Amino acid sequence: MDYAGLLIFIAIGAVAGWLAGILMKGRGFGLLGNIIIGIVGAIAGGLLFGLLGLIGSIVTAIVGAALLLFLAWVITKSKNQS
């Protein structure tokens, strides 16, 4: 992957994290946290959808980021209750 592709990937992940934060309503981690989770979610979504044979970068990134935000919310919620 070249630098331009990497920057595009990061930008898509950042937008996906922001949108996933909006979709998750109150389960986010602030703008910067959602963007970081979006980038990681873009990677996770890309791997997951790649294994399923599906493609579509922004949709894949949003789904991956939303799932990752939900999992992070569940983990932090369970730690706060303990």
C-alpha positions, 0 to 999 in steps of 0.5 A: 500500500502506498502513502496515498492509499494509507491516507485514504484508508485513514480518512475513511476510517475517521469518517466511519468512526464519526458516523458510527459514533452518531449511530451508536447514540451515547455509546461513543468515546468522544470525537477523537476516541470514535475516530481512532476506533473508526480507523481500527474498525475499518481494519476489522471490518475490512478483514471481516467482510473480506473473509465473507467476500463482500466489499465496499470501503465506507460501509465496511468501515462503518459496520466495523467501527460500530461493532468495535464501539459497541464491544468497547462500550460493553467492556467499559460498562462491565468494568465500571459495574465491577 
